[in-house]
Amino acid sequence: MASKVEICGVNTAKLPLYKEAEMMEMIEKVKAGDKETRDKFIQGNLRLVLSVIQRFSNRGENPDDLFQVGCIGLIKALDNFDTSHGVKFSTYAVPMIIGEIRRYLRDNNSIRVSRSMRDLAYKSLQAREVLASRLQREPTVTEIAQELDAKREDVVMALESIQEPVSLFEPVFHDDGDALYVMDQVQDTKNTDVKWIENLSLSEAMKKLSPRERYILNMRFFEGKTQMEVAKEISISQAQVSRLEKNALKYMRKYV
């Protein structure tokens, strides 16, 4: 996608480039209702849309579709931009374009969310756009909740419920060609260093047992067999199995 020159029938290499001062003058004319300038301005910022959709190149979506959706975000940014705040248009437009693309990806997500939760999520997104236009910055979740007169926890849950899934193998950082993936940043609460050391200790403790004791513990705790099943398999009584098991566990506790 990064090297693509023509997208949606638009040759991006031939698009005009405008300086920031020129863009501000054009925006003033657009606000005054100049449709011809509006079209020129949009054409001159299509490269901005192209740069944004490159962030979503690993989602398997059609670049042309993402480009068209990104253009909708660009148009919304133009319609809501306020020059009096002294902010660059690109600074304001990029989050709007990203938001529009993410909304498109959520709507095409195979994971289904309850209607009430989705409705609250969309209201939250609309409130975020209104607040972003009013404040000229990204609003906080608390501000969005206050705008909707809703609980902050409900807004957080609703927004999280419509987030698109992220692959554990999605790269998040590159350092000299070595990629850092999402899975590298996920904490493993099961296979910790402490668990690893405990497993080593248990393995060493098992080696100190007699072959019969090891066999009994393997069948009882690794194969899930009852004492009766173990007794039948090695031809001894259940009482003997119970005694051997208790003695083996007692010794292992002392060793570990």
N, C-alpha and C positions, 0 to 999 in steps of 0.2 A: 504494500500500500504506500510505503514511504517514497518509492520511486515512481509512483504513478503520476503521469502528467495530465492525462485526460480522465475526468471522473464526472459521471452524470452528463456527458456531452460537453463539459467545460474544460478547456485547455488552460490549466492553472499556470502554465509558463507564460501565458500571454495576458494574465490579469494585471490591471494597473496597480501601482503602489502609491499610497498617499502618506505624506508626513502628518504628524500629530496635529499641527496647526491647521493644515488643510482639512483634516477630518473634523475638527471642531467647527470650522466654518460651514462644512457640508451638513453637519448635524443641525446647526441653527437653521439652515435652509430647509432641511427635512421637517423640522418641527413647525416651520411656517407653511408646510404643505407642498413643497417642491417635489413632485413625484419623479422627475427625471434625475434629480440629484440623489434621491433615495435609491434608485436602481443602481446608479454609479457607485454609491457608497457601499451597497451590499456586494457588488461585484468586486470592489477593491478590498473587501475583507473576507473573501472566500478562502484565501490562504490560511486565515486564522482558523476557520472550520476544519480545513485539511490537517492542520497541525494538531488539533484536538482529537480528531478521530483516530489518529495514529496510536493514541494511548489505548484504544480498544481493539487493536489489530489482532490480538490473541483470543478474541471471543468467538471467532468463527462466523461472524456476521458479514453480510455483503457490504463492502465499502461504500458502494453507491447509495445503499439504504441509509447507512450511518451518516453519509454526507448530506443527504436530503434532510434528515432529522436535525443534524447540526445547523443547517441553514435556518430552520425554524427557530432554533435557539438564538441565532444571530439576529434575526428579525425582531424577536421579542426583546433582545437586549437593546436594539436600536430604538424601539418604541418606548422603552422604560428608562432609557439613559437620561440623566440630568447633568448638564454641563456645569451647573453652578457649584457642584461639589469639588471640582478640580481634580477629578480622577480620570486616568487614561481610559479610553473606551475599551481597549483590549483587557485591562484589569477587571472591568465590570463584565465584559462579554464572555470571557472564558468560562467562569462558573455557570453562567446561564446556558451556554452550549453544552457543557458537561452534564448539567442537570437534565436537559432535554433528552440527551442520548441515554442517560441512565434510566429515565422514565420509560423510554422506548424499550430498553432491554428488560425492564421489570414487567412491562405489559406483555412481553413475549416470553416470559419465564414459564417453564413447565410446572414449577412449584405453586400450588394454589393456596391462597390466603383467604380467611373468612371475609365476607362482604363488609361487615362493620369495621373490621380492622383495616381493610383496604381503603374504605371511605375516609377514615380518620387520617390515614397516611397521605392520601391525595389532598385533603384539606390542609394538612401540615405543610405539604410541598407548595401549595398555592400561597399559604400564609408566609412561607419562607421567601417566595419570590416578591410578594408585596413588601415585606419588611426589608429585603435586600435593596429594593428600589427606593424605599423611604430612608433607610439608614446609610445606603451606599457601602454596605459591608455585609458579610455573612452573619445572619442573626443566630443567637444561641437557642438551644432547645427550650430553655426557660422562657425566652421572649416569644417563641412560637406558641408555647402552651398558653401564655397569658393572652396572646392575640386570639386564640380559639376558645379561651375560657375552659381549658381542659387541664387534666392532671399531667404533670411533666412525665411521670412514669408511663402513662398511656401513650403519649406522643412518642417517647423513646421506643416503646414496644412496637408501635405501629410502623415507624420508620424502619426499624430493624427487620420487621417481618417481610418487607418487600425488597430487601437488598438482594441483589443477584448473587448466586453462589460463586465462590472463588475457588479455583483449583489449588490444591496443596502444592502443585508443581508450577504455579505461576511465579515467574521471577519478579522480585520487588527491588533488587539492587544488583548492580554489576560492579565488580572491582577487578580491574586488569583481566577481564575476560571470564572471571569466576563469578557465576550467578549465585545470588542468595535467594532461596525460594521461601514461599509462605510456610512450608512445613518446617523450615529451619528456625522459624520464630514461634512455633507452637510448643508450649510447655507440655512435656510428658510427665503426668503425675503418677503414672504406674511404673514405668521403667526408669526410676530414678537411680542415682548413685547408691543411695542407701539400700534400695531393693536389690541392686546388683551385688552389693557386699553381703547382704543377708543370704542371697541365693548361693554365693560362694561358701559362706559359713555352713549352710545347710548341706551343701554338697560334700564338704570336708567332713562334717559330722556323720553323714551317712556312710562314709568310707570306714569309720571306726566301728560300725556295727558288724555283727556276724552276718554271713550270707543269708541265713534264715530270717533274721530280723529285717534286713534290707528288703527281702522278698515280700515279707508281710506288709511293711510300710508302703511299698510300691503298689501292691494290690489294694490296700485300704485307702490311700490318699491320692494316688495318681490314676488308678483304674476305677475307683469308686465302689469297690466290692464290700459287702458286709462281712462281719466276723464269721458268720455261718458259712458263707461262700468260700472264704479263705481257708477255714478249717477243713472243709470238704476237699478242697484242691490239694492241700498238703497232708491230708490224712491225720489230723490231730483234732482234739476237742476244741470247742469254742472257748472254754475256760483257759486253755493253754494259749490260744491266739491272743486273748485279752491280756494275759499276763505278759507274754512276750512283747506285745504292742506297748503296754504301759512302761515296761522296763526300758525299751528302746527310746521312747519319747522322753523319759526321765533323764536318760544319759545324754541325749541330744540337747536338751535344755541346758544342762550343765556345761556342755562343750561350747554351745553357741554363746 
